[in-house]
Amino acid sequence: VRIFQLSEDVVNRMKESPQSKRDNQRWPHSSNGTAPSSPAAEGKANSPTGTVSPYQSADHLLSVCLWRSYRYEREQALVQEELLRLAKREREATSEALNTALQRERYNTNEERQRAAQLVSNKK
């Protein structure tokens, strides 16, 4: 049984779905990994008063939380799919190795039978 240790970089690339790659291009992050600062991001709308009602702010926060939850669930599903594919390939490789070993053992058993039969016939 082989156990593979994937590097963190590989795991992160596996987790990153094509959708999240597009999202990252649409919503760039600053160098420290946070979203860029903007009036809307800071909870201030482009309204005449420059304020946002608590309900709008809560709705925005809820939508961001739901979107992140969705992305997390999607990424987890992709990771699970990849792990299942890896497990399937490992089972297939193990099965193939077992079949090869069984064939080799059958061949060796037949060889021994033939030698035994030949020894018996030589003694007669």
C-alpha positions as CSV (number, residue, x, y, z in Angstrom):
1,V,0.0,0.0,0.0
2,R,1.4,3.3,-1.1
3,I,0.6,6.5,0.8
4,F,1.2,9.7,-1.1
5,Q,1.9,13.0,0.6
6,L,0.7,15.9,-1.5
7,S,2.5,19.2,-1.1
8,E,0.4,22.1,0.2
9,D,0.7,23.9,-3.1
10,V,-0.8,20.9,-5.0
11,V,-3.6,20.6,-2.5
12,N,-4.4,24.3,-2.8
13,R,-4.4,24.0,-6.6
14,M,-6.7,21.0,-6.4
15,K,-9.0,22.9,-4.1
16,E,-9.1,25.9,-6.4
17,S,-12.0,25.4,-8.8
18,P,-12.2,27.1,-12.1
19,Q,-15.1,29.3,-10.7
20,S,-12.9,30.5,-7.8
21,K,-10.1,31.3,-10.2
22,R,-12.5,33.5,-12.2
23,D,-13.7,35.1,-9.0
24,N,-10.2,35.9,-7.9
25,Q,-9.6,37.6,-11.3
26,R,-12.9,39.5,-10.9
27,W,-12.3,40.6,-7.3
28,P,-8.6,41.1,-7.0
29,H,-7.0,41.0,-3.5
30,S,-4.3,43.3,-2.2
31,S,-0.8,41.9,-1.5
32,N,-1.8,40.9,2.1
33,G,-4.7,38.7,0.8
34,T,-7.6,41.0,1.8
35,A,-10.1,42.6,-0.5
36,P,-9.2,46.0,-1.7
37,S,-10.5,48.9,0.3
38,S,-13.4,50.7,-1.1
39,P,-16.4,52.7,0.3
40,A,-18.7,49.8,-0.4
41,A,-16.3,47.3,1.2
42,E,-16.1,49.5,4.3
43,G,-19.9,49.5,4.6
44,K,-20.4,53.0,3.0
45,A,-22.6,53.3,0.0
46,N,-22.3,55.9,-2.7
47,S,-25.4,57.6,-1.3
48,P,-25.8,61.3,-0.7
49,T,-25.4,60.8,3.0
50,G,-22.5,58.3,2.6
51,T,-24.1,55.8,5.1
52,V,-25.7,52.4,4.8
53,S,-28.6,51.2,6.9
54,P,-27.8,48.4,9.3
55,Y,-30.1,46.1,7.2
56,Q,-28.1,46.7,4.0
57,S,-24.9,46.0,5.8
58,A,-26.2,42.9,7.4
59,D,-27.6,41.7,4.0
60,H,-24.3,42.3,2.4
61,L,-22.5,40.4,5.2
62,L,-25.0,37.5,4.9
63,S,-24.5,37.3,1.2
64,V,-20.7,37.3,1.5
65,C,-20.9,34.6,4.2
66,L,-23.3,32.5,2.1
67,W,-21.0,32.8,-1.0
68,R,-18.0,31.8,1.0
69,S,-19.9,28.9,2.5
70,Y,-20.9,27.8,-1.0
71,R,-17.4,28.1,-2.3
72,Y,-16.0,26.1,0.7
73,E,-18.6,23.3,0.1
74,R,-17.8,23.3,-3.6
75,E,-14.0,23.1,-2.9
76,Q,-14.5,20.3,-0.4
77,A,-16.6,18.4,-3.0
78,L,-13.8,18.7,-5.5
79,V,-11.2,17.5,-3.0
80,Q,-13.4,14.5,-2.2
81,E,-13.8,13.7,-5.9
82,E,-10.1,13.8,-6.4
83,L,-9.5,11.6,-3.3
84,L,-12.0,9.1,-4.7
85,R,-10.3,9.1,-8.1
86,L,-6.9,8.5,-6.4
87,A,-8.4,5.7,-4.2
88,K,-9.9,4.1,-7.3
89,R,-6.5,4.2,-9.2
90,E,-4.8,2.8,-6.1
91,R,-7.3,-0.1,-5.9
92,E,-6.8,-0.8,-9.6
93,A,-3.0,-0.8,-9.3
94,T,-3.2,-3.1,-6.3
95,S,-5.6,-5.4,-8.1
96,E,-3.3,-5.5,-11.1
97,A,-0.3,-6.3,-8.9
98,L,-2.3,-9.1,-7.2
99,N,-3.3,-10.6,-10.5
100,T,0.3,-10.5,-11.7
101,A,1.5,-12.2,-8.5
102,L,-1.3,-14.9,-8.8
103,Q,-0.3,-15.6,-12.4
104,R,3.3,-15.9,-11.4
105,E,2.4,-18.3,-8.6
106,R,0.3,-20.5,-10.9
107,Y,3.1,-20.6,-13.4
108,N,5.6,-21.6,-10.6
109,T,3.2,-24.3,-9.3
110,N,2.8,-25.8,-12.8
111,E,6.6,-25.8,-13.2
112,E,7.0,-27.6,-9.9
113,R,4.3,-30.2,-10.9
114,Q,6.1,-30.9,-14.1
115,R,9.4,-31.3,-12.4
116,A,7.9,-33.6,-9.8
117,A,6.2,-35.7,-12.5
118,Q,9.5,-35.8,-14.4
119,L,11.4,-37.0,-11.3
120,V,8.8,-39.7,-10.7
121,S,9.0,-40.9,-14.2
122,N,12.8,-40.9,-14.1
123,K,12.8,-43.1,-11.0
124,K,10.7,-45.8,-12.7
